[in-house]
Amino acid sequence: MSKIPGKTETIENAESATFEPSKAPEQVRALAEQGVEQAKEAFSKLQSDAETTQKAFVSSFEVAKTTRNEVSLKTIAALRANAEAGFKHLEALVAVKSPSEFIELQAAFVNKQIDASIEQAKTLQAEMLRASEDVSRPIKDAWEKALNGFKAA
């Protein structure tokens, strides 16, 4: 028993924090195993995140290919409509009998083509906007999932 100065109580069987050389290899091994487990978990998470990102990019590229085809088809349809309108206009111009009829026909054609071009531009703009949203959605979803994973951790 030892007495602490200024205290009337005694400390019995006090355990001291001493280093025991016989337990050192076990403690080092346990620490190393813990480090290996943490590294495996981190690598597994990194691999999982990389696979998720790869899937997002593949999905994005597939959507981009599909929407590219859709936009191309709409563009071709617009060009075809413009070409057909031009040929019909030429046929009508061939049948013109007076300069005033020519000017009237030409003005009507130009107005009609301007309206058609505006409508085609709106359609293509809407298609491109939808396409950009569709292409970016898989990557956006993967990004949000990764951020939520960081917030949870």
C-alpha positions in Angstrom: 0.0 0.0 0.0 1.2 3.5 -0.8 -0.1 6.7 0.5 -0.6 9.8 -1.5 0.5 13.0 0.3 -2.4 15.1 1.4 -4.8 12.2 1.0 -6.0 9.9 3.7 -7.0 7.1 1.4 -4.6 4.5 0.0 -4.4 3.0 -3.4 -4.5 -0.8 -3.5 -3.6 -2.9 -6.4 -3.1 0.1 -8.7 -2.4 -1.0 -12.3 0.3 0.9 -14.0 0.4 1.5 -17.7 3.6 -0.4 -18.4 4.9 -1.7 -21.6 5.0 -5.5 -21.7 7.5 -6.7 -24.3 5.8 -10.1 -24.5 2.6 -8.6 -25.9 4.3 -6.3 -28.4 4.3 -8.6 -31.4 0.6 -9.3 -30.9 -0.2 -5.6 -30.7 1.8 -4.8 -33.8 0.2 -7.6 -35.7 -3.3 -6.4 -34.6 -2.5 -2.9 -35.7 -1.2 -4.2 -39.0 -4.2 -6.3 -39.6 -6.5 -3.4 -38.8 -4.5 -1.2 -41.3 -4.8 -3.9 -44.0 -8.6 -4.2 -43.4 -9.0 -0.4 -43.7 -7.0 -0.4 -46.9 -9.1 -3.3 -48.3 -12.3 -1.4 -47.4 -11.0 1.8 -49.0 -9.9 0.0 -52.1 -13.2 -1.8 -52.4 -15.1 1.5 -52.1 -12.7 3.1 -54.7 -13.3 0.2 -57.1 -17.0 0.3 -56.6 -17.1 4.1 -57.2 -14.9 3.6 -60.3 -17.3 0.9 -61.7 -20.3 3.2 -61.0 -18.6 6.1 -62.8 -17.7 3.8 -65.8 -21.3 2.7 -66.0 -22.5 6.3 -65.9 -20.1 7.2 -68.8 -21.1 4.2 -70.8 -24.8 5.0 -70.3 -24.1 8.7 -71.2 -22.4 7.6 -74.4 -25.2 5.3 -75.4 -27.7 8.1 -74.8 -25.5 10.5 -76.8 -25.4 8.1 -79.7 -29.2 7.7 -79.6 -30.0 11.4 -79.4 -27.4 12.2 -82.1 -29.3 9.9 -84.4 -32.6 11.5 -83.4 -31.3 15.0 -84.0 -29.8 14.0 -87.3 -33.1 12.6 -88.5 -34.9 15.8 -87.5 -32.3 17.8 -89.3 -32.6 15.7 -92.4 -36.4 16.0 -92.3 -36.1 19.8 -92.0 -33.7 19.9 -94.9 -36.0 17.7 -97.0 -39.0 19.9 -96.2 -37.0 23.0 -97.2 -35.8 21.3 -100.5 -39.4 20.2 -101.4 -40.7 23.7 -100.7 -38.0 25.1 -102.9 -38.8 22.8 -105.8 -42.6 23.6 -105.5 -41.7 27.3 -105.5 -39.6 26.9 -108.6 -42.5 25.0 -110.3 -44.8 27.9 -109.3 -42.3 30.5 -110.6 -42.2 28.8 -114.0 -45.9 29.3 -114.4 -45.8 33.0 -113.5 -47.3 35.3 -116.1 -46.4 38.8 -114.8 -43.7 40.5 -112.8 -46.3 41.4 -110.1 -47.3 37.8 -109.7 -43.6 36.8 -109.5 -43.0 39.4 -106.7 -46.2 38.3 -104.9 -45.3 34.6 -105.1 -41.7 35.3 -104.1 -42.7 37.4 -101.0 -45.2 34.7 -99.9 -42.5 32.0 -100.3 -39.9 34.0 -98.3 -42.4 34.6 -95.5 -43.4 31.0 -95.5 -39.8 29.8 -95.4 -39.0 32.2 -92.6 -41.9 30.9 -90.5 -40.8 27.3 -91.3 -37.2 28.0 -90.4 -38.2 29.5 -87.1 -40.4 26.5 -86.3 -37.6 24.1 -87.3 -35.1 26.0 -85.1 -37.4 25.8 -82.1 -37.9 22.1 -82.7 -34.2 21.5 -83.0 -33.4 23.7 -80.0 -35.9 21.7 -77.9 -34.4 18.4 -79.1 -30.9 19.6 -78.3 -31.9 20.7 -74.8 -33.6 17.4 -74.1 -30.6 15.6 -75.5 -28.1 17.5 -73.3 -30.3 16.7 -70.3 -30.5 13.1 -71.2 -26.8 12.8 -71.9 -25.8 14.5 -68.6 -28.3 12.6 -66.4 -26.3 9.4 -65.8 -23.2 11.4 -64.8 -25.2 13.8 -62.7 -26.9 10.8 -60.9 -23.5 9.2 -60.2 -22.1 12.5 -58.9 -25.0 13.0 -56.6 -24.7 9.4 -55.4 -21.0 9.9 -54.7 -21.7 13.2 -52.8 -24.3 11.4 -50.7 -21.8 8.7 -50.0 -19.3 11.2 -48.7 -21.9 13.0 -46.6 -22.8 9.6 -45.0 -19.2 8.8 -44.3 
